[in-house]
């Protein structure tokens, strides 16, 4: 038989890209996003609901709350360091988590506040030009522009300025181990004294300057939602819950460690992985909830067993969300053309070791 006479094979029905049918038809087959990859307001607000903390993790969080000390959480990527932070804010109803993501170039000032001196200079020059032209609008605005319009508290500054007694804000300092070597030591004074200074306001007369917090909406009113700062001094009424995460890529100075509580998060075991899968993919509203103890039980148990064997026996660095990715694809596997060989190759791609 001539190979050219063979009928072309039908593409797998689960393919969106490179599949059969029009682009519109294929896009209509695209299912809802995994819960951990949805970005609507409700999903963001409920980010901490699906995390299941262990007793030892709950102990350290409570100790940090009682002692008003920062909590340093270490562990491999994907063990739930960030999720634990959101779970605390969700459980205690402490509002939106303030997030400060750290890079090698991050400075302490960026976490405390931002001053847009260039914008203020440009606005002042524009006003002076209007004055020289004799415009009517300029005559009523000869006074200096209010500096508060050009200041904005950073996530760390907002956490200190907006925490209240028995209502601390939750601040996530993400991946502090990526910081410059001096940043942890620079944080010590802030953590110990519970206050910081904005030099641009220190020399002003003795009156309050309102400054917007980092989480204020775009249309926020400086007069109504601004935080009053007198003589440049920002003092916390109550210490926020500061959670710092680290992937253990470096060690921290003893003076810094002495002022923190440390939690080492271990990778989830088999029971924890099953709980994670159930919480993320088989919640009360999931149409596949009943299948968890039915036709999906065997393939999911096998996936978890293979995942643990790779992670623990072969010492491959894998994260729990990589398991969730594989389980999510199993849920989509309604096409008999996606046989084991293809699924195996896809799983290999999903389970690439993080250390490679």
N, C-alpha and C positions, 0 to 999 in steps of 0.2 A: 504494500500500500504506500502510495506516495505521501510523504510527510506533509506536502503542501495541500493534500486533500483532507487532512484531519480538521475536524471542527474546532474552532477556538474555544479554549476553556473559559467557563464563566468565572468572573472574578468573585471572590468572597463577598457575601452580602453585607458584612460588617464594615467593609471599606467605605470610607467617605471620600478620601483623596484617592484618585486612580481607579475608582469603582465604575460600575455600569450605570447608565441612566444619565439624565441631565444633572447639572450642578445643583439646581434647586431641589430635585428629587433626592439627591444624596444628602444634602444639608438637612432636609426634613427628617432623615433617619438619625441624625446626630442626637444622642440622648442628653438628658440633663447632666450638668457637670458633677463630678464627685463633690461631696459636701465640703471637703477641705480645699476645693478650688473654685468655690463660689464667692462672689465679691459684692453681693447685694447687702443692703443695710441690715436686714434681719440676720443673715449669716454672720456678718461681722459682730453684731451685738451678742450672738449666741456662741461665739468662738470657744469660750471656756466650758460650755455645758457638757461636751462629749469627753472631756479628759477625766480619767479615773485615777486619782492620786493614791499612793500607798500610805500606810500608817506612818512610816518613818518620815515621809515627805510632809505629811500634815503636821507632824510634831515640830519640824524645823520651821515651817511657816508660822505656826503659832508662837514659837519661841521668838522669832523676829518681831512679831506683832507686840508681844509682851515687853520685850527688851528695847524696842525702838532701835533695832540694829539692822544694817543692810544684810541681805541674804545673798551669798555667792553660791550659785548653782553650777556645778561642773558635771561633765558627762559627754559621751560621744554624741555626734550630730544625730538628731532624730529620736532621742530618748524622751523628749517632752519637756525640756527646760522652759521654753517659751509658753507651751500650752499650760503648764502649771501656773504661770503668772496670770494668764487670762482666766483660769479656773478660780483663782482666789478672788479676783475682782468680780467675777460673775456670782460666786457663792455669797459674798458679803455685800453685793449691791453697791460697789464703790465707784461705779461709773466707768468711763472709757479709760483704758490703760494708756498712760503716757509712755511713748516709746522713743528711746534715744539709741540709735544704731551707731556703733563705734567703728571707725576705720583707723588706719595708721596716722592719718592727718588730723584726727579729731582733737579739738582743744577743749579745756574746761569752760571757757567763755561761751562756746557754741551751745553747751548744755544749759548755761545759765541765762543768757540773753543775747539778742542781736540788735545792733545799732546801725541803721542805714544812714550813715553820715553823708554819703554822696547824694541820696535823694533829698535830704534836708538842705544841702548846699544848693542843689538845682532849684528847689522850690523857693529858697530865699532869693536867689539871683533873679528868678522870674518875677517875684513880687517887687523887687527893687526896680526892675525894668518897667513894670507897670506904673510904679510910682513916678518915675522920671517922665513917663509919657502923659502923666496927669489923668490917668483913667479914674473914673469915679469910684470903681470898686476898690481900688488900691488905697484910697484915702481913709477907709474905715479899717484897714488891716495893716497899719504901719508897725504894730508891735511884733516882736519876735515870734516866729512860728513855734507852737508848742512842741517841745522835744518828745513828748510822749507819743506823738503820732509816728515817730521814727524808731521807736523802741518796741521790742517784742520779747517776752520771756521765752526761754527755751524749755524743753521738757523737764530738765532738772529744776530750773528756776520756778516753773509752774507747779511742780510737785511740792516744793517748799512753800510757795506763796498761797496755795489753795488747800493744803491739808488742814483739817479742823479736828478738834478734840473728838475722839472716837469715830472720826470719819477721815482717815488718811487717804490720800491719793496713792495709786499704785503706779510706780515708775519702773519700767523695764529698761535696763542698761544692757543692750544686746551685744554679746561677743566682746566683752571688755578686754579679753586677752589679745585682741588685735590692736589695742591702743598703743600710743607712744609710751615709752618706758616711764615717763614722768606723770602721766594722767592719774594712775591709782594713788600716788602720793599727793597729788594736787587735790584729790577728793577728800583727803583726810580732814582738813580744816572745816570743810563744808559739813561733813558728817558729824564732826565733834561739836562744832559751835552752832549748827542749825541756822546759819545766816550767811549772807554774802553781800557784797557791795557792788553797785553800778557806778563806776568812777565818773561817768558823764553827768550824773545827778548830784554828786557830793558837793559841788561848789555852788549849787543853786541856793537861792534864799530858802528859808525854813517854811516851805509849803509842800503839799503832796502832789506828786505827778502820777496820773493814772497810766498804767501800762497793760496792754492786752496779754492774756496768757497764750501759750502756744496752741491750745486747742479751741480758741475762740473762732466762731464762724467768720466767713469772709466779710459779711455785712455787720459785724459786731460794732456796737457803739462804744467808743472810748470812755465816754462819760458814764454810761450805765454798766458796762461790763469790764471796764478797766480796773486793775488792782492798784490801789493807792500806795505809792512808795515815797517815804519822807527822807530827804537828804541822802538818797541813794541806797538806803539800807533795807534789805529784804530779810525779814525774820520769819521763821516758820512757827506757827501757833502749835502745830503738832508734827512730829516727824513722820514723813511718808513711808510707805512700805516700798523700799528700794530693793529690787531683785536684779542682780547682775548675773549674766550667763557667761560661761566660759567653756570652750571646747578643749581645755587643758593644753593649749599650745604654748603656754609659758607659765612661769612661776611668778608669784606676787611677793612684794616686800613683807617681812614679818610685821611691820607696823600697820600695814594695810590689813593683813589677815587677822590681826588681833582685834580689829574693830568690826569684823564681819562674822556672821555665822555661816558655816560652810555645809552645803548639802551635795553629796556625790550621788547622782542619779544613775542607777544601774539600768542596763537594757531590760526591757520587759520579758518575763518568762512566758511559758506556753499559756498559762491561764490568763495572764495580762494581755497577751496578743489576741486571744479569743474575745476578751472583753472589749478590746480596742476595735476589732472588726465589727462586733455587734453594735457598739455605740455609734460608729461612723457610718455603717452601711445598712444596718438593720434596726433603725430606730422605730419608734411607734408609728411613724407615718410612712415607713418604707413599704412599697408593694411587694417586696421580696422577703418580708419578715418571716412568714410561715415556712419559706423554703430553707431557712437556716437549719432547721431540724429535719428537713426532708431531702430533696434531691441535691441540694448544695452542700450538705454536711460532709460527705466523703471528699469531694474535690477541695473544699476549703480546709478540712483537717489535713489533707495531704500537702497543700500549699504551706500551711503553718509548720508541719513537720519538716518539709524540705528547707524552709526558711531557717528554722532553728539549727538544722544540721549544717547548713552553710555557715551560719553566723558563729555557732559555738564550736562545732567539730573542725571545720576548715579555717576557723578564725578569720572569716571575711567580714569586713566592717559593713554592716547593713543597717538601715533605719526602718522603723516600723511603718513609715508611710510608703516605703517600697513594697512591703507586703500588701498594704491597702490598695496600691496601684494594681497589683496582680489579681487580687480578689475582685476588684472593680471590673477588670477585663473578663474574669470568669463569668460575672453576672451578665456581661454583654454577649457571651458566647452562645448564641442561639442558632448559629449557622453551622451545619454539619461539615461544610467545606473547610472549616478551621480545625484541622485534625491535630493530633498530639504533636507531630513534628513541628508544625507552624507555631503552636502554642509554646512549645519548648524554646524555640528561638526567640519568641517575643519575651518570654519570662527571663531569659538570659540577658536581654537588653534592659529589662526593667530592674533586674537585680545586680546591676554592676556594682562591684565593691567600691565604697566611698573613698577608700585609701588609694585607689588606682589613679 
